[in-house]
Amino acid sequence: MRFRAPATIFLRRAQIILMLATLLPTVLMTSVGIILLALGSGSVAIVAGVLVLAFCTSSVTGYILGSIFVSRGSSLARVQNDFLSTVSHELRTPLTSIRMFMETLRDERLTDPDEKRQCFDLLQQEAERLEGLVERLLKLSQIEAGAHAFESKPVVIDDVVSDALSIFDVATLHESASVNVNLEAGLQVTGDRAALSEALANLLVNAHKYTDEDDRIIALCTRATGKDRIEIRVSDNGPGIPKHEQRHIFDKFERGSAAVSSPSRGSGLGLAIVRGVVRAHRGSIEVKSSPGRGAEMVITMKRLRD
């Protein structure tokens, strides 16, 4: 069987070939140009030397640009490989559980009706988990490719907050959860109300997941930060996010150390989708946190004037 080298190896080879095919002749031509300028006595020799050096300068510039493009291609290939590896792992976990439960039911290892019912419940739970993961992956891919159709209408932030709180209440139906809300009324943006509400609800659910159940405080506030900008802040008093994790917290499949040690399951796609939605609305999102002092997610968007 013939195995193909990964894309990163091909790109690395291309970079080496580009260097050999460009730099070595350029060094030789530069030497010729310098010799012509130094030893040439006629105008023809001087012009030839200048032209040779100009050609060498263009070659070096072309090599630098080509090397940059090849390096970016190599980085992209590495990111894609990491992405595929992580997706495979995330999909394999529920699939393994589903196969195990199906084999248990097929071989009739369970005779107690309650145990069978519990097995069916777990099977349904894993299937829903797998379905949710696929849906989030598709949604994130569409958002990043610019293929997701967002509405562009005037949206009152009060309505976005109200919808987000409703989604949050459903997500935390069987748990004690409350949010301290402080709104500056009447703020408006241009965008998709449903998408913004889901993104905000995701931040609220995250704050709820990773905060101590006995000492849980979640705060949400909106305010104008000038004539043309608004802020939406979601903060908690959880364990916080270390500085070195903050730069990657919005990347796909990235989960902080607090999230990994938490019993709550997660795929690491929620914050990536939030960032995608915010960017699609020409806004920005950042995290402000320090270990032991909670975390605050800050969304900044362009304000729609009345």
SULSULPE-V957114 format. One record per helix or strand of 2 or more residues. SS is the DSSP state (H for helix, E for strand). FROM is the first residue (numbers start at 0). TO is the last residue. If there is no record, write none. Layout:
# SULSULPE-V957114
ss,from,to
SS,FROM,TO
SS,FROM,TO
This chain:
# SULSULPE-V957114
ss,from,to
H,6,38
H,42,105
H,112,144
E,152,155
H,156,170
E,179,182
E,187,190
H,192,208
H,212,214
E,217,223
E,228,235
H,242,245
H,256,260
H,269,279
E,283,288
E,294,301
